Amino acid sequence: MSSRVLKRIGMFSLLIPCTWWFNHVSISTLNDLYFEPDVVAVCQSANDSLLFLEKQRIADQESSLRARTLLIARSFLGTPYVHGCLDRNPEECLAVNLCELDCWTFMENSLAIALAAPGDYADYKKHLQELRYWGGFVNGYGSRIHYFSGWLLQNEKRGILQDLSLEMGAVPYKKQIGYISARPAKYPKVKEPENLRALRAAERRINAHAWYYIPQNKVAQMEHLIQEGDIISLTAWKKDLDIAHQGFAVKVNGRMHLMHASSLGKKVVISKQPLPENILSQPGQTGIMVARLRD
């Protein structure tokens, strides 16, 4: 049985096993329980706070954000990959799950733990929310950032990272992003008008930005410019999708590899092939974007 829970932040907490929640609690009941507009529902387990402390201690001697994030990310090696970690709940909530990861939540949790004040689990959740939601506000499915390019865009503006793709010799990445809004059958929550409006607004925001990428046949020439801990975003071949996958650059025997939550490997792994060869072997990916965390 799942140990995931839904918890209210406020004067008191409500702790309910998720399996019971899905079977017994309706949307209307949820709205009755969470009537305060400034209250954010958090989906988490009792183990998450302990895992947060354990992983933060691993990197507490590192002074730079990039070094802390990379050490924390390494501590997740072997953690199970689970698809759709953020879409299990009937209502949008801040999902905390350090026991199971997908390619995006692996990156996000590693960074949020590194950003948090020492020993402060509430501060970790605050950073997680600010990384994951447009403007840092949880207001339904449409408030969450659903395209990784949007995640890069917002967090560059927040001063967390810098997109270095153009400096590394990238070429224009000319796409009109709209993959999710165009596929309501695949993403049912998009059928709700409010969610669709918010998502299309986010797509316009992303499409208004000038993007650059390094084509897969040029990655080998740029490998020497990539540093450990850089955020590697693998661009998608689908015409209206931005990013297919992401991970952290790590050095193995003098070559850059990709540390990522792998759907094929079913866990967090380091790629067997160096990054340039790995990109060429992936039919659904066309190249990379490179971003670096700011210290």
N, C-alpha and C positions, 0 to 999 in steps of 0.2 A: 504494500500500500504506500502511496506517495506521502512524503512528509511535508510537502509544500503547504503553506498556510497563507491566509489573507489576514493582514494585521492593520488595525487602525492606529494612526499616529494622532495623539491628542491627549486629553486628560486621562483616558484609559485605553486599553487595548482589547481587541476582540481576536481571539485565536481560534481558527476553525480549520480542520484538515481539508485540503483541497478536494479530495474525492467526495467528501460529504457535501462540500460547497457546490460542486458542479451538479450533484444529483438533487439537492433540496432547496437551494436559494435562487429565487427568481430575480430578474433585473429590477422589478419594482421594489422588491425587498431590499436589494442592494442600495437603491436610491434612498429608501427610508433610513437605512443605517448610516449612510454617509451624506448627511444633509448639510454639513458645513462646507461652504465653497472653498475654504482654504485648507481643508483636510485632504491629504493625499493618501490613497490606499496603497499599501505595500504588500506584494506577494513575496513571501520568504519562508525559510525554515529556521528552526532553532539553531541549526548547525552553521548558518551563514555568518553570524556574528563571530563565532569561534574561528571559522576559516579566515575571515577578514583579519583578525588579530594575528593568526598564525602566518599568513602570507605577508602582512605588512612588516612583521618582525624580520623576515628574511632579508628585506632591503633597507632596514632602518639606518644602516651605516653609510648608505650611498647619498651623496649630496645632490646629484643631478637628477632631474625628473626622468630623463631618458634611461639612465642606469637603473633607477628604482623600478621603472615600468618594465624594463627587460628582465630583471631578476624575478619580479613577481610573475611575469608571463612564463618564464621558464619553470616556475613552481607548479604551473598548471599542466605540464607535460604529462600525458597519460590520462587526463581528465576526459570523461566520455563526451563525445559529440552528440548533441540532440538537436534535431531540426525544429525551428519555430519556438524557441524558448520564450519569446515574448508574446505569443499569441494563444496562450492556453486558457485565458480568463475571459469570462463573459463581459466584463467591463474593463476598460483600460486602467491599469495600475502600474506602479513602479515595480517591475519584476526583478527580484534579487535571487540569483541562483548561482552559487559558486561551486556547486556539485556537478552541474551539467552545463555545457557551453555550445554555442554555435560559432561560426567564424567571426561574427560581429561582436557578440557579447564577450568573447574571449579578449578581444582588443579593448573593449570598453571597460570591462571590469578590471583588467590589469592597470589601465590608466587611472581609473577612479580610486583604486586602492592606493596607488602611488601619490595621488594628489591629496588624499585625506590627511588631516592632522593626526599625529601619532595616537593610536588607541581609540580614535573617535569614530565609532561605527555610524553614528548619525551623520557625521561630516562626509563619510564615504557615500552614503545614500544621497546626500545633497549633491555631491559631485556627479554621481551616476545620473541623477535626474537632469542636471545641467548639460551633461554630455549628450543625453539621449533625446531630449525634447526641444522643439523649437522655442527659443527664448527661455528654456528651463521650466516651462509650465506644462503640467499634465492636465489636459482638457480633452479627453477622448482620444480615439484611435488616430484622428487626423493631426493631433498635436505632436505625435511621435515622428522622428526623422526616419523615413523609410528608404531613402537612397543614401548610400555611403558617401557620394559626392556632397550631398547636403550636410552630412556629419563633418566632413573635412572643411566645408565652407564656413559653417557656424563656428567651429572650434579654431579655425584660423583667425576669424574676426575676434574671438574671445582671447586671442594671444596664447593659446595652448600649443599650437603647432604652426609650421610654415610649409606650404606647398613648394617643393624645390624642383618640380618637374621641368618647368621652363628653363631654369638655370642649368639644368643638366642636359639641355639640348633637345627637349621635347618638341613635338609638333602639335598644331591645333587638333583638338578632339571635338569634332563637329557632329553633335547629335542633338536631337530634340527628345529629351527624356520624358517618358510618359507611360512606361511599361505597366505600372500598377493600376493607374486610373483607367487604362484601356482594357483591363482584364478583371471585371467584377466577379466573373464566375470563379476565378482562382483566388480572389481576395474579397470574400463576401461582405466584409464591413465597409467596403467602398460603395456599396449600394445605398448606404445611408447618405442623404443629401449633404448633411453637415460635414461628414468625413470626406466626401468627394470634393466639396468646395475647398476644404483645407489642403487636401492632397494636391489639387490642381494649382493652388496658390504656391505650394512648395515647389512643384515642378517648374512653374514660371520663374521662381527665384533662382533655381538651379540653372535653368536654360539662359538666364540673363547674364550669367557669369562666363568669362572666357576660360575654357579648360584646355589643358595640354597633357599629352601622354607620350611615353616612349614606346614606339612600336616594338613588337616582340623580336624582330630581327635586328634591333639596335640595342637591346638590353645588354648584351655582352660588352659592347663598346663603352657603356656607361657604368658597368659594375664597379669600377674602382672609385666612383664618386659616392656610392651608397655606403652608409655607415651602419654599424650594429644598432639595433633599436629603431631604425627608420621604419615608418609605416608604409607598407607596400600594398597598393590597391591594384588589383588585376582587372583591367578593362574588359568589358563584355562585347561579344560579337553581335548580340541582338541589337537591332537598330535603335530601339527606344529604351534600352537599359544601359546604365552608366557603368557600374562595377559588379563583377561576377563573384569576386572573392577578395579577401584581404588577410594580411598577416604581418609579422615583424621580421625584419632582416636580421639574420644571425650568421656569424662567421664560423665555418667548419673547414679545417685544414686549409686556411687561406682563401677560401671562396665563400661568397654570400649565398646562403640558403634561406628558405622561407619557413618560419615557425608559425603554425596556423592550426585552427581546429578543422580537421579534415572530415568531410562527409564520407569519403572513401575509406579512410583509416579508422573512422568511428571514434576518434579521440584527438587530443592535441598532440601534434607531432612536429618534427623538423623534416623538411623534404629531403629525400634521398639524393636528388639531383641538385646541383647548384642552380641558382635563380634563373640565369639565361636559358639553360637547358630545360628547366622545369616549365617555364613559360611556353617554350616552343612545343612542348609535348602535350599542352592542354588545348584541345580543339575549340573550346568555348571562350578562350581568352585571346585578346589581340595585342596586349602590351601591359605597361604598368604606369601608375602615377607614384611619385615618391614624396612623402611628407616627413618632416623631422620635428620632434617635440622640442619646445623651447625651454631653456633652463632659467 
